[in-house]
Each structure stands twice: as structure tokens, then as C-alpha cells.
Amino acid sequence: MATMNISLPDEMKTFVENQAAKEGFGTTSEYLRSVIRDVQKRQAKLAFEAKLREALESGPSEPMTREDWEEIEREGLERLAREPSRR
């Protein structure tokens, strides 16, 4: 695991220490990792929602045909055949 040192004003340091203790974290590092993970999840959700919005705004959908499903299956099987064995 990499190490990162940061400088904080005294009030922020106290806040982080208090929050870590209040939320039951053993260390401030654990607390800050949790905060960063929450931000990462929020960004991932926003990116997903943007993609979903883009898809919805791209025009009317068309029903999948039997041929569409067969093509998806064929492509999937071809990809699997190209992958090295995982056994």
C-alpha cells in the first residue's frame, strides 16, 4: 500500500480525528479511505447515470430479434474460444 502525507489546518485535522472516532474507525487512515471510496462510488454512479441518460436520449429503441440474440451468442462464444484456458 502506498503512503501519502497531507497537510491540514488544525480544525480539519481535529474534524477528521473526531469523525473517525465517532464512526468507529480504528485510525484516521481507515476513515479517509472510506471517505475516498464513497466519493469513488458516487462518481461511478454519476458516470453510469450519464451513460443511461445518453442511451435514453439516443432515440427510440427497437425490439431485439432472434437474429440479434444469435449474433450476440456467436460473438460471445468466439471471444471465449480466443481466451486462454483458465483451468
N, C-alpha and C positions, 0 to 999 in steps of 0.2 A: 504494500500500500504506500502511495506517495504521501509526502508530508507537505503541508502548505502553512506558512506562517502569515497571519494577517494582523494589522494594527487596527484597534478600535478605540474610540473615545471611551472614557471611563463609564459613562452612562450606558453605552451599548454593551460593554463587557459585563456590567452588572445585570443588565436585562437578560443577556444570553445565559449567564450563570443561574439566575433566578428561574428562567423558563425551563432550563434543563432539569433543575431540581424539582420544580413544580410538576413537570410532566413525567418524572420518574426515570430520567436518563442517568446513566452512571457517570458520564463525562459530557463536557460541552461539545467535544468532537462528535459523539454519538448524536447529540441533539442537532448540531449543524448538518450532519449527514442526512438526518431525517428531513430537515427543512429543505435541503437541496433536492432530495428525492421527491418531495412534494411539488417543488417547482418544476422538476423534470416531468412528472406525471401531468401537471397542469398544461405544460407546453405540448406534450404529446396529445392530450385531449383536444387542445385548440387546433393542432395540425390535422387531427382526424376530422374534426368538425368542419374545417375549411375544405378538406377533400370531399366530404359528404355534401357540403353546400355546392361545391363545384360540380359534382355529379348530378345533383338535383336540378341545377340551373343549366345543364348542358343540353337539355331538350327532352322531348318525350321518350319514354322507354319503349322497348319493343320486346314482346314475349320471346323467350328462348325456344328455339326449335329443337327437334330431336337431333338434327344435324349439328347444331351448335354444341349440344352436350357431347355428342360423339367426338367432335373436334377437340373439345377440352380434355376428354378422356384420352384421346390419342396423343395429344401434346404431353399430358402428364406421364403417360407410360413411356414415351420417348425420353423424357427427362430422367425418369427412374432408370431406364436402361443405360443411359450415359454415365450415371453416378457409379463411383467405385463401390464395391460391396462393403456393407457395414458390419459384416459378421466377424 
